[in-house]
Amino acid sequence: MGNKSTHPRFKYFPWQKDYVNQANIFAPYVMSISQPEYRSSSLNIDAFGFRRQYDFSGRLIDLKSARTKYKECTLLLGNSASFGVSLTSDDKALGHYLGGKDHPCINLSVRGATMQQELSIFLTHKHLLPPPTRIILITGLCDISLATQPEDLWLPITGGMHSINTFFKQHCERIEMQGSVPVKAKRAFLDWAEDRYHHYQWLQHMFEKRVHPNDNSAVISAAAMQLNLDGIFPLMDNVLQTWGWIKAAQAIDVQVVLQPVMGWTQKPRSTIEHECLQADIERIPAIPLYANQAAHHQAHTFFQKSCERNQLGFADANDHFDTVGEKETSFSDICHLTDNGTASLAKWLLQCLPARVPTANEFKQTQGFSGGHDTHSSSRVDGCG
């Protein structure tokens, strides 16, 4: 994102530095998690690499004992939007609003996670969880934006992940640190060379001249993005089909929410939102390719049809933010919500969701969540537009 001191979010949200300093690390099977035991004034990470979270009574939720402490839970999965990048404290995160007495909402969201990673996180960590009666997915953008990043789509047939080069570099470095003296010596030389490359601009310019002058891969074309999307959508559909199987086999209420994004929602932008978005676009020129109404329509249509086909609940959070006025700063950048934006999203979700999670027998009978309406007429969450 460039020089952090120049981005307006550091002026309006000074605690953003806590999020910049918190790194993600490579983790087998789930690909990446937050740096365990990270501590700061606004963001803290537990031993498992998830944001610290609290139950209805204000007690810290410890995944080591959660299965024995609580009889059931709501599970929240997603990327940095539901993780809570830009929030002032851990207890402002989305999951904090969605739990109840003796029924916590456990948030296993990971920054940058795709839908495939969200599913992997559930499968890898479900042995730690009290039985979930409901799973809420706040998702969509990380998969769509991957279509503009061919460097992260090494093998499109199996999917991609954000910052793949960074995570595999971490993995290789750890392996090299366990190697022989020649391997460690080579690692030391590469670290030395990289430090000098980043320190001396003349060195950067010299090697940049060796790159073909017509090689401008910073922004791909709209046609190339669509070609990538044509390969990504089937992978997303495959994930939703798997969630449908989990719902049917375990009688878990699974709700899919298309996350709010500036450019997807038609919310009039506040002055701060506009300034932060423009700074994002300067640093990530591909943003306009996917943060627009056409891309939103394509994503919405895909999710609506796939969720209906797989008997999953669906709602589009952008519909809610369409109703929020210009004076309200809900976003701190393209997709991250402020404290007020997160609280607003939570309030909307609580209005959409039934007041009580149905029992397994009730859920099998209704096969969805009706709020008293015909559950087979639509996969959309009642009251969510």
Secondary structure as the mmCIF struct_conf table of DSSP 4:
data_model
#
loop_
_struct_conf.conf_type_id
_struct_conf.id
_struct_conf.beg_label_comp_id
_struct_conf.beg_label_asym_id
_struct_conf.beg_label_seq_id
_struct_conf.end_label_comp_id
_struct_conf.end_label_asym_id
_struct_conf.end_label_seq_id
HELX_RH_3T_P HELX_RH_3T_P1 LYS A 4 THR A 6
BEND BEND1 HIS A 7 HIS A 7
TURN_TY1_P TURN_TY1_P1 PRO A 8 PRO A 8
HELX_RH_AL_P HELX_RH_AL_P1 ARG A 9 TYR A 12
TURN_TY1_P TURN_TY1_P2 PRO A 14 TRP A 15
HELX_RH_AL_P HELX_RH_AL_P2 GLN A 16 VAL A 20
BEND BEND2 ASN A 21 ASN A 21
STRN STRN1 ASN A 24 ALA A 27
TURN_TY1_P TURN_TY1_P3 PRO A 28 VAL A 30
STRN STRN2 MET A 31 SER A 34
TURN_TY1_P TURN_TY1_P4 PRO A 36 GLU A 37
BEND BEND3 SER A 41 SER A 42
STRN STRN3 ILE A 45 ILE A 45
TURN_TY1_P TURN_TY1_P5 ALA A 47 PHE A 48
BEND BEND4 GLY A 49 PHE A 50
STRN STRN4 ARG A 51 ARG A 51
STRN STRN5 TYR A 54 TYR A 54
TURN_TY1_P TURN_TY1_P6 PHE A 56 SER A 57
BEND BEND5 GLY A 58 GLY A 58
STRN STRN6 LEU A 60 LEU A 60
TURN_TY1_P TURN_TY1_P7 LEU A 63 SER A 65
HELX_RH_AL_P HELX_RH_AL_P3 ALA A 66 LYS A 69
BEND BEND6 LYS A 71 LYS A 71
STRN STRN7 CYS A 73 GLY A 78
BEND BEND7 ASN A 79 ASN A 79
HELX_RH_AL_P HELX_RH_AL_P4 SER A 80 PHE A 83
TURN_TY1_P TURN_TY1_P8 GLY A 84 SER A 86
BEND BEND8 THR A 88 SER A 89
HELX_RH_3T_P HELX_RH_3T_P2 ASP A 90 LYS A 92
BEND BEND9 ALA A 93 ALA A 93
HELX_RH_3T_P HELX_RH_3T_P3 LEU A 94 TYR A 97
BEND BEND10 LEU A 98 LEU A 98
STRN STRN8 GLY A 100 GLY A 100
TURN_TY1_P TURN_TY1_P9 LYS A 101 ASP A 102
STRN STRN9 HIS A 103 HIS A 103
HELX_LH_PP_P HELX_LH_PP_P1 PRO A 104 PRO A 104
STRN STRN10 CYS A 105 ASN A 107
TURN_TY1_P TURN_TY1_P10 ARG A 111 GLY A 112
HELX_RH_AL_P HELX_RH_AL_P5 MET A 115 HIS A 125
HELX_RH_3T_P HELX_RH_3T_P4 LYS A 126 LEU A 128
BEND BEND11 LEU A 129 LEU A 129
HELX_LH_PP_P HELX_LH_PP_P2 PRO A 130 PRO A 131
STRN STRN11 PRO A 132 THR A 139
BEND BEND12 GLY A 140 GLY A 140
HELX_RH_AL_P HELX_RH_AL_P6 LEU A 141 LEU A 146
TURN_TY1_P TURN_TY1_P11 ALA A 147 THR A 148
HELX_RH_3T_P HELX_RH_3T_P5 PRO A 150 ASP A 152
BEND BEND13 TRP A 154 TRP A 154
STRN STRN12 LEU A 155 LEU A 155
TURN_TY1_P TURN_TY1_P12 PRO A 156 THR A 158
STRN STRN13 GLY A 159 GLY A 159
TURN_TY1_P TURN_TY1_P13 HIS A 162 SER A 163
HELX_RH_AL_P HELX_RH_AL_P7 ILE A 164 MET A 177
TURN_TY1_P TURN_TY1_P14 GLN A 178 GLN A 178
BEND BEND14 GLY A 179 GLY A 179
HELX_RH_AL_P HELX_RH_AL_P8 VAL A 181 HIS A 199
HELX_RH_AL_P HELX_RH_AL_P9 GLN A 201 GLU A 208
TURN_TY1_P TURN_TY1_P15 LYS A 209 ARG A 210
BEND BEND15 VAL A 211 VAL A 211
TURN_TY1_P TURN_TY1_P16 PRO A 213 ASN A 214
BEND BEND16 ALA A 218 VAL A 219
HELX_RH_AL_P HELX_RH_AL_P10 ALA A 222 GLN A 250
TURN_TY1_P TURN_TY1_P17 ALA A 251 ALA A 251
STRN STRN14 ASP A 253 LEU A 258
HELX_LH_PP_P HELX_LH_PP_P3 GLN A 259 PRO A 260
STRN STRN15 MET A 262 MET A 262
TURN_TY1_P TURN_TY1_P18 GLY A 263 TRP A 264
STRN STRN16 THR A 265 THR A 265
HELX_LH_PP_P HELX_LH_PP_P4 LYS A 267 SER A 270
HELX_RH_AL_P HELX_RH_AL_P11 THR A 271 ARG A 283
TURN_TY1_P TURN_TY1_P19 PRO A 285 ALA A 286
HELX_RH_AL_P HELX_RH_AL_P12 ILE A 287 TYR A 290
BEND BEND17 ALA A 291 ASN A 292
HELX_RH_AL_P HELX_RH_AL_P13 GLN A 293 ARG A 309
TURN_TY1_P TURN_TY1_P20 ASN A 310 GLN A 311
STRN STRN17 GLY A 313 ASP A 316
HELX_RH_AL_P HELX_RH_AL_P14 ALA A 317 PHE A 321
TURN_TY1_P TURN_TY1_P21 ASP A 322 THR A 323
BEND BEND18 VAL A 324 VAL A 324
TURN_TY1_P TURN_TY1_P22 GLU A 326 LYS A 327
STRN STRN18 PHE A 331 PHE A 331
BEND BEND19 SER A 332 CYS A 335
STRN STRN19 LEU A 337 LEU A 337
HELX_RH_AL_P HELX_RH_AL_P15 ASP A 339 CYS A 352
BEND BEND20 LEU A 353 LEU A 353
BEND BEND21 ALA A 355 ARG A 356
HELX_LH_PP_P HELX_LH_PP_P5 VAL A 357 THR A 359
HELX_RH_AL_P HELX_RH_AL_P16 ALA A 360 THR A 366
BEND BEND22 GLY A 368 GLY A 368
TURN_TY1_P TURN_TY1_P23 GLY A 371 GLY A 372
BEND BEND23 HIS A 373 HIS A 373
TURN_TY1_P TURN_TY1_P24 THR A 375 HIS A 376
BEND BEND24 SER A 377 SER A 377
BEND BEND25 SER A 379 SER A 379
STRN STRN20 ARG A 380 ARG A 380
HELX_LH_PP_P HELX_LH_PP_P6 VAL A 381 VAL A 381
TURN_TY1_P TURN_TY1_P25 ASP A 382 GLY A 383
#
